[in-house]
Amino acid sequence: MSLIELPQFIVVGPPRTGTSWVHKVLGPHTRLPVPTKETRFFDLYFSKGLDWYLSHFPDTGNGPMGEVAPTYFVSAEARERIAETIPDAKLIFMFRNPVQRVVSLYRMKFAYGMIPWTFEDALEKDSELIDSGMYYTQLAGWRRMFSDKQMLVTVYDDLSNNPQQFINSMTEFIGIPTITLDESMRTPVYSSDRMTKPRSYLATRTATVVADWCKARKLDHVVDSVRNSGVIELFLGGGDPLPETSPKALKQLSEKFLPEVEGIETLLGRRLETWKVTEQS
């Protein structure tokens, strides 16, 4: 009986830390799912089975199989399932100033019609916003199931300051040749700075639900074709600017995340002082 080939590495996030950029850079040099970025197999669609999951990966291509899946980071089910299914997987974590990341994630969710609330209300009603910023606590869950040598913890600041050196550390960890970045590959893929409120929350929310329905049925090509056409402008953006976040809310978040930041500082042996300020990016 032939052995099933499984992904050798997974970028487990969390969201809004540069994972789309990493997906773009690694794509030509590894075998990532196509055409979708995220299969959501280990957190949402595990019951569909390995055949469904592996059908997302190209049969041929360069380099090892892998996935960029930022929603896995906060999911206890995902890490348990990965540990059972791919116990030798290499795991890559990407951490960013947690306050800035929460603001960016909120803006993305609002722009895509995933949530309708103010920032302050969203912090109370959407647990992912806070849970995915509890870096050290969540990482401890992964460390209970995987050895430290299987993990690469990276920092978004390094991606911003020296993207070539940042990707070098990642390719060395994965075990693929160095990727030389050209100028077009040195900028973010999806910046929340450009996001606005939807023209119609209902229309955007409906489009997001339909996209998720298609992905669950492996109709990713439909979602991909809409995303790359002018039709997407009917659902995404075009509304009023997203509101600024209150200094009070930012300060409260900074205080909440401080122990998590200090834990990561100890783990990495480096200071992350800019993560302890409350300025909105």
Summary of the structure (lengths in Angstrom):
residues: 281
radius of gyration: 18.6
end to end distance: 53.3
largest distance: 60.6
contacts: 829
relative contact order: 0.16
helix: 53%
strand: 10%
